[in-house]
Amino acid sequence: MPLFMDVHESLPDGATATDVANAHKADLETQAQYGVDYRSYWVDEANGKVFCLVEAPDADAAITVHREAHGLVADKIYEVTAGQ
C-alpha cells in the first residue's frame, strides 16, 4: 500500500503539541473504515507545522480521515518511499 507524508503548514492559533496528539488519536479512531493507517506524526510547535506519515490506498483516503476525524486537512501530501 502506498505511503504518504502530509504537511500541515500552519496550526490554528494557540494549538499545541497536545492538541495535535488529540487530533492524531481521532485519526486512529476513524482510519479503519477507509483502509488507512496513520503511523506517526511530528510537531514543530515553534513554527506551527505538523507532519503525518500515513499508509493509505490513495491520498484522498488519507485526506478524508483527517477531514472526518478533526477537520484539519493537510496543506500538502506527498507519496514517499521509506529509506533503509
ABEGO torsion letter per residue (X at the ends): XBBBBBBBABBBBGBBAAAAAAAAAAAAAAAAAAGBBBABBBBBAAAGBBBBBBBBABAAAAAAAAAAAAGBBBABBBBBBBBX
